[in-house]
Amino acid sequence: MEKSFYGMKRLFPILLLAVAGLSCSDRRPEFVIGVSQCSDDEWREKMNLEMVRESRFYPGTERNL
């Protein structure tokens, strides 16, 4: 028990520094959102147009339709 506590005691500062280093980054996370297109009808066309419209509220988004 004492040996595992000693190992955790040594590991904690390393983990703390790693988390602190990652949280100070200026890089913003990137996300990719995929949408399955299983039909080709008026409803789907309207949904595509609405997704494009909503994505314009968020600068930096890319739309590949």
N, CA, C and O atoms as a MOPAC input file, in Angstrom:
PM7 MOZYME 1SCF
protein

 N      0.82800 1    -1.19500 1     0.00000 1
 C      0.00000 1     0.00000 1     0.00000 1
 C      0.86400 1     1.24700 1     0.00000 1
 O      0.56100 1     2.21400 1    -0.70000 1
 N      1.91300 1     1.23400 1     0.76300 1
 C      2.77500 1     2.40100 1     0.89000 1
 C      3.52100 1     2.68300 1    -0.41800 1
 O      3.75200 1     3.84300 1    -0.76100 1
 N      3.89700 1     1.63400 1    -1.14200 1
 C      4.60200 1     1.81400 1    -2.40600 1
 C      3.69100 1     2.44500 1    -3.46000 1
 O      4.12600 1     3.32100 1    -4.20800 1
 N      2.43900 1     2.01000 1    -3.52400 1
 C      1.53600 1     2.58500 1    -4.52200 1
 C      1.22400 1     4.04800 1    -4.19600 1
 O      1.07600 1     4.86300 1    -5.10600 1
 N      1.12400 1     4.38400 1    -2.92800 1
 C      0.90300 1     5.77700 1    -2.53200 1
 C      2.10300 1     6.63000 1    -2.92400 1
 O      1.93500 1     7.76200 1    -3.37800 1
 N      3.30400 1     6.10200 1    -2.75600 1
 C      4.51400 1     6.82800 1    -3.13000 1
 C      4.53400 1     7.08300 1    -4.63800 1
 O      4.92100 1     8.16500 1    -5.08200 1
 N      4.11400 1     6.08100 1    -5.42900 1
 C      4.06400 1     6.24400 1    -6.88100 1
 C      3.05100 1     7.30200 1    -7.29800 1
 O      3.31600 1     8.10600 1    -8.19200 1
 N      1.90200 1     7.30000 1    -6.65400 1
 C      0.88000 1     8.29300 1    -6.95400 1
 C      1.34800 1     9.68500 1    -6.54800 1
 O      1.04700 1    10.67100 1    -7.22100 1
 N      2.07600 1     9.75800 1    -5.45700 1
 C      2.58400 1    11.03800 1    -4.97300 1
 C      3.58200 1    11.63500 1    -5.97000 1
 O      3.65400 1    12.85400 1    -6.12400 1
 N      4.33900 1    10.78800 1    -6.63500 1
 C      5.29700 1    11.25700 1    -7.64700 1
 C      4.59200 1    11.57400 1    -8.96600 1
 O      5.01700 1    12.47500 1    -9.69000 1
 N      3.53700 1    10.85500 1    -9.28200 1
 C      2.85000 1    11.01700 1   -10.55000 1
 C      1.93900 1    12.25000 1   -10.55800 1
 O      1.75500 1    12.86300 1   -11.61000 1
 N      1.38000 1    12.61600 1    -9.43700 1
 C      0.42600 1    13.72100 1    -9.36600 1
 C      0.98700 1    15.04000 1    -9.88600 1
 O      0.31600 1    15.68600 1   -10.69100 1
 N      2.17900 1    15.48000 1    -9.47400 1
 C      2.69600 1    16.75400 1   -10.01000 1
 C      2.90400 1    16.73600 1   -11.52400 1
 O      2.71700 1    17.75400 1   -12.19100 1
 N      3.28400 1    15.59300 1   -12.05700 1
 C      3.48500 1    15.48200 1   -13.50200 1
 C      2.14700 1    15.64900 1   -14.22200 1
 O      2.05200 1    16.37300 1   -15.21300 1
 N      1.11900 1    14.97500 1   -13.71500 1
 C     -0.21100 1    15.11000 1   -14.31600 1
 C     -0.73700 1    16.53100 1   -14.18400 1
 O     -1.36500 1    17.05100 1   -15.10600 1
 N     -0.48700 1    17.15100 1   -13.06000 1
 C     -0.93700 1    18.52200 1   -12.83300 1
 C     -0.28100 1    19.47700 1   -13.83200 1
 O     -0.95100 1    20.35200 1   -14.38000 1
 N      1.00300 1    19.32000 1   -14.06900 1
 C      1.69900 1    20.17000 1   -15.03900 1
 C      1.19400 1    19.91900 1   -16.45900 1
 O      1.06300 1    20.85500 1   -17.24800 1
 N      0.91300 1    18.66600 1   -16.78300 1
 C      0.41400 1    18.34500 1   -18.12200 1
 C     -0.95000 1    18.99100 1   -18.35200 1
 O     -1.18400 1    19.56900 1   -19.41400 1
 N     -1.84100 1    18.90400 1   -17.38800 1
 C     -3.16400 1    19.50300 1   -17.52500 1
 C     -3.05900 1    21.01700 1   -17.60100 1
 O     -3.75900 1    21.64400 1   -18.39700 1
 N     -2.20200 1    21.61000 1   -16.79200 1
 C     -2.02200 1    23.06700 1   -16.80900 1
 C     -1.47500 1    23.51600 1   -18.16100 1
 O     -1.89000 1    24.55100 1   -18.68200 1
 N     -0.56400 1    22.76100 1   -18.72500 1
 C     -0.00600 1    23.10300 1   -20.02600 1
 C     -1.02400 1    23.02100 1   -21.13800 1
 O     -1.01100 1    23.84900 1   -22.04900 1
 N     -1.90900 1    22.03600 1   -21.08300 1
 C     -2.93400 1    21.89800 1   -22.11200 1
 C     -4.00000 1    22.96700 1   -22.00000 1
 O     -4.54000 1    23.40600 1   -23.01500 1
 N     -4.31100 1    23.39000 1   -20.80000 1
 C     -5.38300 1    24.36600 1   -20.63100 1
 C     -4.95900 1    25.77700 1   -21.01700 1
 O     -5.81400 1    26.64000 1   -21.21700 1
 N     -3.67800 1    26.02400 1   -21.12500 1
 C     -3.19000 1    27.36300 1   -21.47500 1
 C     -3.01800 1    27.53700 1   -22.98400 1
 O     -2.55000 1    28.58400 1   -23.43100 1
 N     -3.37300 1    26.57000 1   -23.74100 1
 C     -3.20400 1    26.63000 1   -25.18800 1
 C     -4.20100 1    27.60400 1   -25.81000 1
 O     -5.34700 1    27.69900 1   -25.36900 1
 N     -3.75400 1    28.32900 1   -26.84300 1
 C     -4.63000 1    29.25300 1   -27.56700 1
 C     -5.40000 1    28.54800 1   -28.67700 1
 O     -6.29400 1    29.13400 1   -29.28800 1
 N     -5.05900 1    27.30800 1   -28.93400 1
 C     -5.69700 1    26.57300 1   -30.02200 1
 C     -7.12300 1    26.19500 1   -29.65000 1
 O     -7.37400 1    25.65400 1   -28.57300 1
 N     -8.04100 1    26.48000 1   -30.54000 1
 C     -9.44300 1    26.14600 1   -30.31100 1
 C     -9.70900 1    24.73700 1   -30.82900 1
 O     -9.12600 1    24.32200 1   -31.83000 1
 N    -10.57300 1    24.01200 1   -30.16100 1
 C    -10.87500 1    22.65500 1   -30.64300 1
 C    -11.62100 1    22.69600 1   -31.97400 1
 O    -12.38500 1    23.62300 1   -32.24400 1
 N    -11.39300 1    21.69500 1   -32.78300 1
 C    -12.08600 1    21.58600 1   -34.06000 1
 C    -13.03900 1    20.39700 1   -34.00000 1
 O    -12.70700 1    19.34800 1   -33.44700 1
 N    -14.20600 1    20.56800 1   -34.56500 1
 C    -15.19600 1    19.51300 1   -34.58200 1
 C    -15.66100 1    19.29400 1   -36.01100 1
 O    -15.74400 1    20.23400 1   -36.80000 1
 N    -15.95700 1    18.05800 1   -36.33100 1
 C    -16.53200 1    17.71200 1   -37.62800 1
 C    -17.88900 1    17.09000 1   -37.34900 1
 O    -17.99600 1    16.12300 1   -36.59400 1
 N    -18.92000 1    17.64700 1   -37.96100 1
 C    -20.27500 1    17.13700 1   -37.78600 1
 C    -20.73300 1    16.57500 1   -39.11900 1
 O    -20.79300 1    17.29600 1   -40.11500 1
 N    -21.05000 1    15.31300 1   -39.14000 1
 C    -21.52700 1    14.66500 1   -40.35500 1
 C    -23.02000 1    14.41000 1   -40.27200 1
 O    -23.56000 1    14.13800 1   -39.19900 1
 N    -23.67400 1    14.50000 1   -41.40600 1
 C    -25.11400 1    14.26700 1   -41.47500 1
 C    -25.37100 1    13.23500 1   -42.56700 1
 O    -24.93100 1    13.39900 1   -43.70400 1
 N    -26.07900 1    12.18500 1   -42.21700 1
 C    -26.41400 1    11.14400 1   -43.18200 1
 C    -27.54000 1    11.62300 1   -44.09300 1
 O    -28.57000 1    12.10500 1   -43.62200 1
 N    -27.33600 1    11.48600 1   -45.38700 1
 C    -28.34700 1    11.87800 1   -46.37800 1
 C    -28.91500 1    10.59900 1   -46.99000 1
 O    -28.37500 1    10.06600 1   -47.96000 1
 N    -30.00400 1    10.11900 1   -46.41200 1
 C    -30.54200 1     8.83300 1   -46.87700 1
 C    -31.71800 1     8.98400 1   -47.84200 1
 O    -32.28000 1     7.98400 1   -48.28800 1
 N    -32.08900 1    10.20300 1   -48.16500 1
 C    -33.20100 1    10.40000 1   -49.10000 1
 C    -32.93700 1    11.65300 1   -49.92700 1
 O    -32.07100 1    12.46200 1   -49.59400 1
 N    -33.68300 1    11.79800 1   -50.99200 1
 C    -33.55200 1    12.96300 1   -51.85600 1
 C    -34.95600 1    13.46800 1   -52.16800 1
 O    -35.53900 1    13.13800 1   -53.20000 1
 N    -35.48500 1    14.28000 1   -51.24800 1
 C    -36.83300 1    14.79400 1   -51.41700 1
 C    -36.90100 1    16.24000 1   -50.92300 1
 O    -35.89300 1    16.80600 1   -50.49900 1
 N    -38.09000 1    16.83000 1   -50.98100 1
 C    -38.24900 1    18.23600 1   -50.58200 1
 C    -37.90900 1    18.47100 1   -49.11100 1
 O    -37.31900 1    19.49200 1   -48.75800 1
 N    -38.28100 1    17.52900 1   -48.26500 1
 C    -38.00500 1    17.67600 1   -46.84200 1
 C    -36.49700 1    17.74700 1   -46.58600 1
 O    -36.03100 1    18.59400 1   -45.82400 1
 N    -35.74400 1    16.85900 1   -47.22300 1
 C    -34.28800 1    16.83200 1   -47.04900 1
 C    -33.67100 1    18.10900 1   -47.59200 1
 O    -32.75300 1    18.65200 1   -46.97800 1
 N    -34.14700 1    18.59800 1   -48.71500 1
 C    -33.63100 1    19.84000 1   -49.28700 1
 C    -33.85100 1    21.01500 1   -48.32700 1
 O    -32.96100 1    21.84500 1   -48.14200 1
 N    -35.02700 1    21.07900 1   -47.72500 1
 C    -35.33200 1    22.13000 1   -46.75400 1
 C    -34.40900 1    22.01300 1   -45.52900 1
 O    -33.91200 1    23.02500 1   -45.03400 1
 N    -34.18400 1    20.80700 1   -45.04800 1
 C    -33.29100 1    20.59700 1   -43.89500 1
 C    -31.86000 1    21.03800 1   -44.22700 1
 O    -31.18800 1    21.64400 1   -43.39300 1
 N    -31.40300 1    20.73600 1   -45.43200 1
 C    -30.06000 1    21.16500 1   -45.84200 1
 C    -29.95000 1    22.68500 1   -45.83900 1
 O    -28.96200 1    23.23400 1   -45.35100 1
 N    -30.94200 1    23.35800 1   -46.37400 1
 C    -30.92900 1    24.82000 1   -46.40000 1
 C    -30.94700 1    25.39800 1   -44.98100 1
 O    -30.28300 1    26.39800 1   -44.70900 1
 N    -31.70500 1    24.76800 1   -44.08200 1
 C    -31.74900 1    25.24700 1   -42.69900 1
 C    -30.42300 1    25.02300 1   -41.98600 1
 O    -30.00900 1    25.85900 1   -41.18300 1
 N    -29.74700 1    23.90700 1   -42.26500 1
 C    -28.43500 1    23.66400 1   -41.65800 1
 C    -27.41100 1    24.69500 1   -42.13600 1
 O    -26.59700 1    25.18200 1   -41.35200 1
 N    -27.46100 1    25.01800 1   -43.41800 1
 C    -26.55400 1    26.03900 1   -43.95300 1
 C    -26.85100 1    27.38700 1   -43.30300 1
 O    -25.93000 1    28.09800 1   -42.90000 1
 N    -28.12700 1    27.74000 1   -43.20100 1
 C    -28.50900 1    29.00900 1   -42.57700 1
 C    -28.00500 1    29.08500 1   -41.13700 1
 O    -27.42400 1    30.09600 1   -40.74200 1
 N    -28.21600 1    28.04800 1   -40.36100 1
 C    -27.78800 1    28.04500 1   -38.96200 1
 C    -26.27200 1    28.08800 1   -38.83400 1
 O    -25.75200 1    28.69900 1   -37.90100 1
 N    -25.55800 1    27.45500 1   -39.74700 1
 C    -24.09200 1    27.44500 1   -39.66100 1
 C    -23.50000 1    28.83000 1   -39.90300 1
 O    -22.37000 1    29.10000 1   -39.49500 1
 N    -24.24100 1    29.69700 1   -40.55300 1
 C    -23.74800 1    31.06000 1   -40.80100 1
 C    -23.68500 1    31.89800 1   -39.53100 1
 O    -23.03800 1    32.94500 1   -39.51800 1
 N    -24.34300 1    31.45700 1   -38.46700 1
 C    -24.27300 1    32.16700 1   -37.18700 1
 C    -22.94300 1    31.92300 1   -36.47000 1
 O    -22.63900 1    32.60400 1   -35.49000 1
 N    -22.15700 1    30.96900 1   -36.94200 1
 C    -20.89500 1    30.60300 1   -36.30300 1
 C    -19.74800 1    30.84600 1   -37.27000 1
 O    -19.55000 1    30.06700 1   -38.20300 1
 N    -18.97900 1    31.93000 1   -37.05800 1
 C    -17.86400 1    32.22300 1   -37.95700 1
 C    -16.83400 1    31.09600 1   -37.93300 1
 O    -16.58700 1    30.47300 1   -36.90000 1
 N    -16.25800 1    30.86100 1   -39.07000 1
 C    -15.21300 1    29.83100 1   -39.17300 1
 C    -15.74100 1    28.45400 1   -39.51800 1
 O    -14.96200 1    27.50500 1   -39.61400 1
 N    -17.03700 1    28.32100 1   -39.70600 1
 C    -17.57100 1    27.01200 1   -40.08800 1
 C    -17.43800 1    26.80900 1   -41.59100 1
 O    -17.52500 1    27.75700 1   -42.37200 1
 N    -17.22900 1    25.57800 1   -41.97500 1
 C    -17.14900 1    25.23000 1   -43.39000 1
 C    -18.33300 1    24.34900 1   -43.71300 1
 O    -18.71300 1    23.48500 1   -42.92300 1
 N    -18.91500 1    24.57100 1   -44.88100 1
 C    -20.06700 1    23.80100 1   -45.29800 1
 C    -19.72200 1    23.06300 1   -46.58400 1
 O    -19.35400 1    23.68000 1   -47.58400 1
 N    -19.84000 1    21.76400 1   -46.55300 1
 C    -19.60100 1    20.94400 1   -47.74500 1
 C    -20.87000 1    20.16100 1   -48.04500 1
 O    -21.10700 1    19.08900 1   -47.48700 1
 N    -21.67100 1    20.71500 1   -48.93000 1
 C    -22.91900 1    20.03500 1   -49.29800 1
 C    -22.81000 1    19.39300 1   -50.64300 1
 O    -23.76700 1    18.77700 1   -51.11300 1

